[in-house]
Amino acid sequence: MASSPSSASHTRSKKPLGKMTDWVRQALLRKPKMSVCAENPASDSPPPAAQDSPPSSGPSSIPAPTPPLTSVGTSSSGRWSKAYDVCVCHSEQDLVAAQELVSYLEGGAASLRCFLQLRDAAPGGAIVSELCQALSGSHCRVLLITPGFLGDPWCKYQMLQALTEAPGAEGCTIPLLFGLSRAAYPPELRFMYYVDGRGPEHGFPQVKEAILRYLQTLS
C-alpha cells in the first residue's frame, strides 16, 4: 500500500528535527566540560602564588633562638663583670711573699680570683700589655711594697699604672707595706691608708677584708 504524500512529508520533517535535537544535546553536554577545564588548570602547572611563596613549616621546624654565650655563674654587672677580683703587683724578689698572699686570698669560702703575673700571664704576651690588661680586668689592686718594690723601676710603673686605672676609686687600690717602716712609704700613695705587714699574719686578713668590702659595693 502506497503511503500518502502527507505521511511522507511528515516523516521527512521528523528526521531533521531529530538531528537538531541530538546536536543540541551534545552541545549542552560539551559545555560543562569546557568550563571545568577553564576553572581548573592542569595539575602539573602550579599557580604562580605556589611558586613564589616559601614552603610552609610546622612549629617543630622553627629553630629556637640561640642563647648568648656566657660563662657559667657570670653576669654583665657586679663582681663578675671582670675576670679577676684582685691583681697583685710585686717585685721578682718578693715572688714567695706574693705567692703566700695569693694562696691566702684564694683560700677559704670567699675564693677570691687573683692575678699573679708570673703565673697567669699568657705565654708569649707582651709584659706591659699583660699587666695593663690585668689591671683593667681586676676590681682591686694590691701593691706589695717592699725594699725590692721601691728599688725596681718596673714596680714603680705598676704602681703608677694602678693609680691611672682607677684614680678616684676609693678602696680598690690597697698598699701592703711589707718589711718597711712608715717613713719609707711612697709619696705617691700618701693619700691612701696602707696595711702594715708587720702585724698579725703579715696583714693578710686585713687585705682580704678590704677586698671583700670593696666587692660588696659592686652588687
C-alpha positions in Angstrom: 0.0 0.0 0.0 1.5 3.3 -1.1 2.0 6.0 1.6 0.2 9.2 1.2 2.1 12.4 0.4 1.2 13.9 3.8 2.7 11.0 5.8 5.9 11.1 3.7 6.4 14.8 4.3 5.8 14.2 8.0 8.5 11.5 8.1 11.0 13.7 6.2 10.4 16.7 8.5 10.8 14.5 11.6 14.4 13.4 10.7 15.9 16.9 10.6 14.3 17.7 13.9 15.8 14.6 15.4 19.3 15.5 14.2 18.9 19.1 15.6 17.9 17.6 19.0 20.9 15.4 19.1 23.2 18.3 18.2 21.8 20.5 21.0 22.1 17.6 23.5 25.8 17.1 22.5 26.5 20.8 22.7 25.0 21.0 26.2 27.0 18.0 27.3 30.2 19.5 25.9 29.8 23.0 27.5 30.3 21.9 31.2 33.5 20.1 30.3 34.9 23.2 28.7 34.0 25.3 31.8 35.6 22.8 34.1 38.8 22.9 32.2 38.9 26.7 32.2 38.5 26.8 36.0 40.9 24.0 36.9 44.3 24.3 35.1 46.5 21.2 34.6 47.8 19.7 37.8 51.4 19.7 36.5 51.4 23.5 36.2 51.2 25.1 39.7 49.8 28.6 40.0 52.4 31.5 40.4 51.5 32.0 44.0 52.6 28.5 44.9 56.0 29.1 43.2 56.6 32.5 44.9 55.6 31.6 48.4 58.1 29.7 50.7 57.2 26.2 51.8 55.2 26.1 55.0 56.8 24.6 58.1 55.2 23.5 61.3 56.1 24.8 64.7 58.6 22.0 65.3 60.7 23.0 62.3 61.3 26.6 63.6 64.7 26.7 65.2 64.8 28.0 68.8 66.8 31.3 69.3 70.4 30.6 70.2 71.1 31.9 73.7 74.1 34.3 74.1 77.4 32.6 75.0 78.1 33.4 78.7 80.2 31.8 81.3 78.6 29.8 84.0 77.7 31.8 87.0 78.7 35.2 85.4 76.8 38.3 84.6 77.4 41.6 83.0 77.4 43.6 86.2 78.8 43.4 89.8 81.7 41.3 90.8 81.5 39.0 87.7 81.8 41.9 85.2 85.6 41.5 85.4 87.9 38.5 85.1 89.7 39.0 88.4 88.9 40.3 91.9 92.4 41.4 92.6 95.7 41.9 90.8 98.8 41.5 93.0 101.7 43.8 92.0 105.1 42.8 93.3 108.8 42.6 92.5 110.5 39.5 91.4 112.4 39.4 94.6 109.2 39.1 96.5 107.6 36.3 94.5 107.5 34.0 97.5 105.6 36.5 99.6 103.3 37.3 96.7 102.5 33.6 96.3 101.7 33.3 100.0 99.4 36.3 99.8 97.6 34.9 96.7 97.3 31.5 98.4 95.6 33.1 101.4 93.3 35.2 99.3 92.2 32.3 97.1 91.6 30.0 100.0 88.5 30.0 102.3 84.9 30.5 101.5 85.5 33.8 99.6 87.7 32.1 97.0 88.9 35.4 95.5 90.1 35.4 91.9 93.7 36.6 91.9 96.0 37.6 89.1 99.7 36.8 89.7 101.7 37.9 86.7 104.3 35.1 86.6 101.6 32.5 87.0 98.6 33.9 85.0 100.2 36.0 82.2 99.7 34.5 78.7 102.9 32.8 77.4 104.4 35.0 74.6 102.4 38.0 75.6 104.0 41.4 76.0 104.7 42.2 79.6 103.4 45.7 79.6 100.2 44.6 77.7 99.6 41.7 80.0 100.0 44.0 83.1 97.6 46.7 81.7 95.0 44.0 80.8 95.3 42.5 84.3 94.9 45.9 86.0 91.9 46.9 83.9 90.4 43.4 84.2 90.6 43.4 88.1 88.4 45.1 90.6 91.2 45.7 93.2 95.0 46.0 93.2 97.3 45.0 96.0 100.7 46.7 96.0 103.2 44.5 97.8 105.5 47.3 98.9 108.9 46.0 100.0 112.5 47.2 99.7 112.7 45.3 96.4 109.5 47.0 95.2 110.8 50.5 95.9 114.1 49.8 94.1 112.6 48.3 91.0 111.5 50.8 88.2 109.1 48.2 86.8 107.3 48.1 90.1 107.0 51.8 90.2 105.5 51.6 86.7 103.0 49.1 88.1 102.1 51.4 91.0 101.6 54.4 88.7 99.6 52.3 86.2 97.3 51.0 89.0 96.7 54.6 90.1 96.0 55.6 86.5 93.4 52.8 86.0 91.3 54.0 89.0 92.4 57.4 90.2 89.2 58.2 92.0 88.1 54.8 93.1 88.3 54.6 96.8 89.3 51.3 98.3 90.2 49.4 95.1 94.0 50.0 95.5 95.4 48.5 98.7 99.0 49.1 99.6 100.6 46.4 101.8 103.7 47.8 103.5 105.8 44.7 103.9 109.1 44.9 105.8 109.3 48.7 105.7 108.8 51.5 108.2 106.2 54.2 107.8 108.9 56.6 106.7 109.6 54.5 103.6 106.0 54.7 102.4 106.0 56.0 98.8 105.0 59.7 98.5 102.7 58.8 95.5 100.5 56.9 97.9 100.4 59.4 100.8 96.6 60.0 100.3 95.9 56.2 100.9 95.9 54.2 104.1 98.1 51.2 103.9 98.1 47.8 105.6 101.0 47.2 107.9 102.6 43.9 107.0 104.3 43.7 110.4 101.0 42.9 112.0 99.5 39.5 112.7 99.7 37.1 109.7 101.6 39.9 107.8 98.4 41.9 107.4 96.8 39.3 105.0 93.4 39.2 106.8 93.1 43.0 106.6 93.9 42.9 102.9 91.3 40.2 102.3 88.7 42.2 104.3 89.4 45.3 102.4 88.9 43.5 99.0 85.6 41.9 100.2 84.4 45.2 101.4 85.0 46.8 98.0 83.4 43.9 96.2 80.2 44.3 98.3 79.9 47.8 96.9 79.6 46.4 93.3 76.5 44.3 94.0 
